[in-house]
Amino acid sequence: MTNHYIRQGATGSNTGTDWTNAWTALPAALFRGDTYYIATGSYGSYTFDDPVSGTQYITIKKAISSDHGTDAGWQSSYGDGQTIFSGWTFNTNYLTIDGQVGGGPNSWNMGHGIAVRNLAAHLIYGNTILVSNITLLHIEIDGTSNEPADRDAVYLISGAKDLTMRYMYIHDIGCDIFQLRGNFTNFTLEYSKLSRNNSSASCHGDVFEYDNGTALNWIHRYNLFEDVEGTYLWGTHESGTFDGAQIYGNVIYRKSAGQFSNGMVSALSGGGTIQNIRFYNNTIYGLDINVAGFGYIRGSNNLVYNNIWYLNGASLNLDGVTHDYNWFYNAGNQNETHIQTGSSNPFINSINGDFHLLTPTNAGLTLPIPYNIDPDGNIRGADGIWDRGAFEYSENVTCPTPIVSFTMSLI
């Protein structure tokens, strides 16, 4: 295992052996098992296409003061600011790209060590192989504007397996944030913020658009969805089956106009199946009338518990799912045994995006691991009340403790 170094403008021997003699760009051929440290700068687009060797990873890291490999030739300015690419294409597997800093609670949209930034058709692209074992950390994906259509942030259309994204900021996208095709198994997205995509007559943008196979065992937790729109947030086209998704501990809110025309979770009117979803302890705030719930489902065993819907319009569709222990305000007349309603705003500062609870809610349904941890790392129900919504009530808001593994549960 060897460390290599990349620095825009380096004038040494161009061997990548230290910061003085760094390569000026990420080399075309990368070695399995090695780590590539990249200094602040702009590095264009890159295609990852090195053959796999067993399960050996290639690791790309933003160089920072506390982790930059060798000190030979190092200057602190190499760790300041962002390492910027204009696009990535994935034609290989077993790859980790780590910006090392930025993202997550208290730093949702700032400080990311690596950025993919471009006004382009696709920022992250893959269409030749089923990509697997890709991990992306502390990365900003910036479409620069959500107005031009036909631009997607993540476009993977040959399937994927074991895709992990953590501490991401994906924003200002002209169409779909994720356009995904083929069998897509084990997709974890956590501690990430997704903001401002576009849906129009020329491009019916979605947040997660899936088709042509089975999307199995997705885990989307502890994320912030702000001012996103489209046909749906989570959904499938006519030839897709959305199966076994665990969606919990997320905040979904709007500050401006926009909607999910078929529903927050839905298929298309002409086809698509959604089954075995676990939609628990999410907070949904300010989505437009009639579209903050569930649309075309066509599947069974979909469970919806312990969520808060607040200021979502006069009607909320929960047909096709089993639901109880939810909290509603201005969300229609819901038929639940353990319903909670009320007119007072339960959040500390929802206008400015703080959806921690002012007081405990009515007791929600107690659920098993892994659903018993909130985004801040608090144990749900530790005070005797399993609160509804994304955050467990706490007198002192704690710093989050990332959870990097999970146990599948289908309660």
N, C-alpha and C positions, 0 to 999 in steps of 0.2 A: 504494500500500500504506500503510495507516494503522493505528496502534495505538489501541486503545480500552481502557477501564479499568472494572472492576466491583468494587464493595466493599460488602458488607453494612453498612448503617447510615450510609452516606455522606449528608451533609446539604447538599451544595453545589447547583449548578445542575442536576445530573442529566443532564449532556450526554455523559459518558463521555470527556471530553477529557484529564483528568488524575486524580490520586488524590483531590484535594479535591472535584472535580465529577464523581466517578465515578457510573455507573449503580449502583443497588442490587441489580440482578439482570441476568442475561444477557438482552439484548433479544430479542424474538420474531423480528425480522428481522436477519440477519447479512449482512455484505458479503463477497463473494468477494475473495480476495487479502489480506484484513486479518487482524490478530492481536488477540485479546481476552485481556488479562491479568486474572486474577481473584485477589483477595486471600483470605486465610483467612476462613472463614465457612460458613454453611449456606444453600443456594440452591434447595432443593426439587428437583422433577423438571423435565426439559427435553426437548422434541422438536426435533430437528434436521431441518428440512424446506425449507431454502432451495434454490431451483432451481440447478442446476449451470450453470456458464459455462465451457465448454471444460474445461480441466483445472485451473482455479484452485481452490486450497484455501481453506478457512476454518480458521484455527489458533486453538485455545484453549490458553492456558498458565496454569499456576499461577504467580503472581508470587512470586519469591524474591529474596533480597538481590542476587544477581549478575545477575539478568535480570528486570527489572520495568518496562521501557520508560522513561518519563519519571521524573525525580526530583521533579517538581513535586507537592508534597503527600505524598510517600512517607514512611512510617514503617516501621521495621524490623519492627514487630509484624504488619504486613500480610502478611509472608512467613512468619511462624511458624505451625506447625500445618498443618491440612489445609483444603482447599476441598472441601466435602461436598455431594454431590447425593443425592437419594433414588431417582433412576432416569433412564435415558436411552432415548429412542426414536429410531431412525435411519430417516428417510424421505428421505434424500438421500445423495449421494456426495461424495467428495473432501473429507475432513475429517481433521484431526489434533488430538488432544487429548493434551496433554503435562503431566504432573504435575511434570516436571523433576528431581525428587529421589526417592530411595528405591527399594528393590527390588534384585534381583539378588544374586549371591554376596556374602556378608558382611552383607547387609541384606535378606534374603529377605522378611521379614514386618514391616518397619518403615520409617518415614520417607517413605512415599509422599505426594507433594504433593497428589494428588486422590484422593478416595474416593467410591465409589457405595455407600451403606450403607442398607439397609432390610430389614425383614421383609415381603417382597412377593412376588407371583407371579413377576415377571421383573425383574431389575435392568437388563439391557441388552436391548432389545426391538426387533424389526423383523419386520414381516409383510406389508408392502405392496409393496415393490420389492426387486429384487436389488441389495443394497448393494455398492458397490465403492470401492476406494481409501480405506479407513478405517484410520488408524493410531492406536493407543492406547499410551501410554508412561507408566511410573511411576504406575500407578493401582492402588488397592486396591478390590476388589469384595467386599463384606462382606454376607453374608446374615444375619448376627448369630446364627444358630443352625442347626445341621444336623438338628434334630429335626422340625419341621413339614414335611409332605410337600407335593408339588405346587408347589415353588418352584424355578426354574432361574436360574442366574446369567446366562447368555448364551443368548437365545432368538431365533434368526434363522431364519425358516422359509420365506423366499422366495428363498433362495440368496444367494451372496456371491462376490465376486471381489477379489483383492488386499487381503486383511485381514491386518494386522500387529499383533501384540501383543508388547510387550517390557517387561521389568521390572515385571510384574504380580504382584499377590498376590490370589488368588481363593480364598475360604475360607468355611467354615461355611454350606453351601448345603443346602437341604432336599431336593433331588432331583438333577436333572442339573446338572452344571457347565456343559456346553455341550449344548444341544439344537438341532440344525442340520438344515435341510431344503433341498431344491432343489439345483441344481448349485452346487458350492462349490469354487472354483478358486483356488489360490495362497493358502493360509492359513499364515502364519508365526507361530509362538509360540516365544519364546526368552527365556532368563534370567528365567523366571517360576516362582512357587511356587503350587501348587494343593493345598489341604488341606481335608479333612473335608467330604465330602458325605454324603448319606443314601440308602440303598436299603432299601425296605420293601415290604410287601404292597400298600400303597396307591400307591406310586410306586417303580418299579424304576429307581432312579437310576443314571446312568452318568456317566463323565467326559466322553467325546466320543460322543454318540449321533447317528448320521447316518441319513438316509433320503430317499427320493423323488428320486433323481437320481444324479449321479456326483460324488464328492469327489475332486478331482484335484490332485496336486502339493502336498500338505501338507508343511510342514517344521516339525517339532517337535523342538527341540534345546536342550540345556543347561538343561533345566528340572528342578525338584524336585517330585515328586509324593509327598505325605505323607498317609497314612491316608485314601486315597480308595478308593471301592468301587463296586459295581454289577454289572450284567450283564457289562460289560466296561469296560476303560479306553479303548481305541480300538476302535470297532466300528460295524456297520451293521445296520439293520433289513432287513426282507424285500425292500424295493424300492430298496435302495441298493447302489452299487458304490463301494468304497474303493480308489482306484487311484493308485499312484505316490507313496505317502507316504514321506518320509524322516524316520525317527525315530532320532536318534542323540545320544549324549552326555548322556542323561538319567539321573537317579537316581529310582527308584521304590521306596518302602519303607513299611513299616507298623510302628507302635509299639503298635497295639491291634487288637482283633478286627475281622474284616471280610474280604471276598473279592470276586473277580470270578467270578460263578457260571458263566459260559460260558468264561472265559479272559481273560487280559490283553488279547489281540488276538483278536477273534472277531466273527462274525455271529450271528444268531439261528438256532435249530434249524430254523425254517421257511423260511429264505431269507436272501439277502444274499451279496455277493461281495467278497472281499479279494484284490487282485492287485498285483504289482509293488512290494511293500513292500521298503524297505531298513531293516532293524532292526539297527543297528550300535552297538557300544561303549556299551551301556547297563548300568547296575548295578541289579539287582533283588534286594531284600533283605527277607526276613521275610514275604513274601506267603503266604497260607494254602495248604494242601495241594491239589494238583491244578488250581489256577487261576492259576498264575503264568506260564503259557505261552500257547499258541495253541489256539483252539477251532475253530469252524466257519469254514473258509476259502473253499472252493469256487472259488478262483482259482489262478493259476499265477505263477511267476517271483517268489516271495517269498523273500528272502535274509536270513539271520539269522547274523551273524558277530560275534565279538570281545566278546560280552556276558559278564557275571558274574551267575550265579544263586547266591545264598548263603542258606542256612536257609529254604528254600521248601517244605519238606514232602517226603514220600517219593516223589512222582510228579510228573513235569513233561511235559506234552504238547507235542511239537514236530512233530506230524503236519501235513502239508500245506505245509511250508516246507523250503527247502534250508538246512541249518545245519552249521557247523563252527567250529573255533577258539574255542569257548566254554569257560567255566570254571564248574564245577558243584560245589556242596557240599550234600548232603542234598537232592538234586533228582532222584533216580531214576537208573536206568541208561541213559545216553544213548549212542547209537551215532554216534561222530564219529571221524574219522581223527586230528584234532589236538586231542583233548579234553584239558582240564586238570581235575584233581580235587585235593582236599586237605581237611584238617580244620582247619587253622589259619585264624583270621580274618585276611583280607588287608588290612583297612582300619585307618586310623589311630585312629579313634574312632567306630565305627558306632553305639554306644549313644547317642551325642550327635549323630548325624547327619553325621559327617565321614567321607566315603567315599573320600578320597584313599588311595593305596596305600602300605603300609609298605615293600614291596619290589617290584621288577619282576615281572610275571607271565611265563609262557611266551610266546614270541613269537606274536602274533596275525597275522591276514592283513593285509598292507599294502593300503590302499585309496586311491583317488584323491581329489583335491580335490572337494568341500569337507569330506570326512570326516577329513582329516588334522590338524584342530585340536581340542583338547579344551576344556572349558568355561573353563579358566584362560588360554587363549590359547597353550598349549604345543604345539609341533609333535610330533605322534605319530611315534614311530619315530626321532626325532633321535638317540637314544643307541644305535641299532641294534636296539632291541626295540620293536615296536608292541604296547603293553600292551593287555590286555583290560579291559573295564569303562569307566566314564564318564571316568575321569581317567588321563592318562598319568603314569607314575611320575616324580616330580621330588624331588630332595633339598630344594629350596626351593619351596614353594607360591607361585605368582605370582598377581598380581591379574589378573582377566580383561580381555581386550581385546575389546569387543563386535564382532561381525561383522554387518554390516548389508546384505550382499548375498550371493548364492549362485550357484553354477553347477550346473545340473542334471546329475546323473550317474546312470546306471542300471547300474553294475557288478553 
